[in-house]
Amino acid sequence: MEKISPEIIEKAKTWLSEKYDANTRKQVQELIDNNPDELLESFYKNLEFGTGGLRGIMGVGTNRMNTYTVAMATQGFANYIKKMLPDVKQAQIAIAYDCRNNSKEFAQTAAEVMSANGIKVYIFNALRPTPELSFAIRELNCHAGIVVTASHNPKEYNGYKAYWADGGQLVSPHDKNVIGEVEKITDISLVNFNKNESLIEYLDEKFDEIYIDKILGLTLSPDAIKNQKDLVFVYTPIHGTGGQIIPRLFKKAGFSNFHTVEEQMVIDGNFPTVVSPNPEEKAALTLAIEKAKKVNADVVLATDPDADRVGIAVKDENGEYVLLNGNQTATLLTYYLLTRWSELGKLTGKEYIVKTIVTTELLFDIANKYNVEKFDVLTGFKFIADIILNNPDKTFIGGGEESYGFLIGDFVRDKDANSACYMIAEITAWAAEQNKTLYQILKEIYKEFDFYKEGLLSLTKKGISGIEEIKNLMHKFRATPPTQILGSDIVEIKDYKSSVSKNVKSGVETTINLPKSDVLQFFTEDGTKISIRPSGTEPKIKFYFGIKAKLNDIADFEVVNNELNERINKLIKLFSEE
């Protein structure tokens, strides 16, 4: 106990007052008496409300996700909404939550605090996907939104994302301004808990149908779906919210051979069948692929707990299931959308796509073919939503990021695994009409545009020394950038911290018109792209590798694939030694 400062103990003791419920008081007393390490972790700071909201381990204390930290954040958010809307007779907010432990309770707390502050609340009567929350904000003309989720974090975590009237997560200036209001709520006594039930309205399955119909309205090849309705799909929500929507969506679309992984249809915040509920990880799809082999599925689909990201597996020529990465899924979706928009005569010159700066350049190659405008944004889907908001006279076709998020159409303003799953099924049907598989379509894309391959290296640097080490690495790459990478000359350097893009050969510098961010990119003569950025949420520095090569003949796919894998491994080895 000696190692804990008296200030932290006194801070913890404030949670023993009558302002907190009996169970909370009991747990805090237990920490004070018997668990100094956990006491320190729980109270040494306040859980930060960042630009993306709250995220943290659940438990009692100021540095934990609990009803009190959620209530205080919500009071600050409510104050900001009222400050921004002084002339609005009735401010409105939509609230949703996922499958995680305590998500329902946290969402209910948020609803009650908002109603106590005179704000009309639309809250879902059960768990729902994050993208449906974004849709609800727009559909119900709300001024803001909240979703309780920690996405694909471990089971001990929960989180709270804040949205604005456009349906996108908070961006400047709202993000910083909301943080300012939340920081003013320094004590639980500043929270208004006097809920107004008359201002709380529950959304049920009828609202889901509106959302599902909007997704079905994205259809570009209805005849292909009708002709190929017997295609076999296996789907898992990994115990999460996708199970509320995707089976109904596929049924309404007419797909008759849709299978679920029953063990993972069970809603459970402990995620008992996986180590991590993350569709980026191969292990999360183990049960789905086992099921796929039994039913001879054409495609395997998996969504994360809040159903905003999708992972897929497709059959190769040998009938083996191949996991696609987020870049490959985004490539298939972008290629199909632009191809069909062109074939249907829907391209007028006002359409555009968006990707994040660390996502494959292949998406832009495809856009160039169809003379479709393209935007690069910083990592984070809120920046894609902001592009949509600021281009009202143009038509957003689709956009995505390498971390398995994609959005089609603009009625949602966040990544949406529900519409992505549906469109992947549609592409499968379109390919089947040509007697092709998704994997064959991907190979054809590589033959037409070049074979792109991606890799990722994350170096963990723990503690205060780790923070310094990451800073020093970024400084080193800026001060003495490489002139070559694997024998290919550097031709362009983009520094998003200084907002400068430099042509190495001519020395010409141009301004990067994006918010400043601690990201560096190196582009080489042979088309290699290296992106370097410290993680915003973990003690890591990340290296994103993008390389490419010619694929002159699809028969050469394996040879070229192996060569690219070898180059990726060399890059990983090279930068691991930094």
C-alpha angles and dihedrals in degrees: 000000000000092000093062115086118239088239092063092047090050090047090053092048091060085069089062091070125105089259087081127062122258095253092052091049090050093051093048092050089051090055092048092050103038116008115052094164093055091041089057093048092047099049111021090099141359118267102259121240098214133182088282096045125246130339128165151115114299119245143089121308143062093282095052138079107254138133091274098052088044091050093050092049090048093051090054091048091048091051090052093049091052092045091052095045106044094148098044110108094207121016114204135203134184121216131193137168140197137224098281123122110274094008093121092048093048092048091049090050090052091049092050094048092047091050090047087058092054096258119138110237129206107191127175115245091226139009116308137177119273092239090056088057089054089049092049092055090058098036093051095040092241123171095219145357144211131201122187108217142117092206109215098344119129118284094262090068136080133173148189124224121196124212136190132220095281090062093249127116115266116288132175128339095012095052096057093038093052089049088054092053093046091051089058090064095085098156136036089237088072091065119096106223096171096115121203107215091191088067095053117087124180123222118214140180092300089070090050089060091058089052094045091050090052090054091048087052088068090069114131101171108039094159092054091053091048093048094044100040090127094065110129120241130179117199136186128183089193090235091309146110100288088080088069094061117014100065089050091045094053092045092051090047089058102249103147102185102061118143130188131203096246096200089058096044086074109103106235130151090202091066091216098184099053139048089220128011091223120125089203088072119078093219092062089065097047097105092042092053091047088054091045091057091052095051096032093239122197094211137013118212127192129178128195121244096277093038099234097116130050133201120194140191123201134189121259125208091278094053092253120137114246120196113226121213124229093264092054093048090048089049093054092047095047093045093050095045094050094041093052094041087054094046091049093050092242097130110100100164094262098087127105145177130212134209136170119256093250093052123100118286087220088087089062092047089056091047090051091056090059096036090241117157117247137202131199118207137179120271109287130074092237087075091057088051089051092054089053091048092051097047104057093152093056132069120243110214100178146312143187154169135238091248092078099271124129137164129200119195125354106265087097119046100199134059109291123202091181096064090036091056090049093049091048087055090049092051088050089055092046090051091047089055085063092044089251137123128225089255091056091049090052091052091050089052089053091050092051100041105019130275107278121195129184137199137179132210121190117189114195115216109181131201132006090310089054092055089052091046091054091048090050092050092052090047091050093051089050097044097043109018118186117262094204137022117202090341097309119115120245106243102174137024122194118195111187092186092064093028090232129135113193128198100216097204098047097028090227114150126204132185121256106222097211132099112280114268136167095253131126127193130191121195121194134203093254093056098263116149122197118188120189125190138152112241114255094215107030138045091258141114113213130209118196115197124199120179136163144193139182117272102198095172129021087224086069093057097110094046093051091041090056092048091052092047089053091052092048090051090050090051092049090050092046095052094038087067094056 
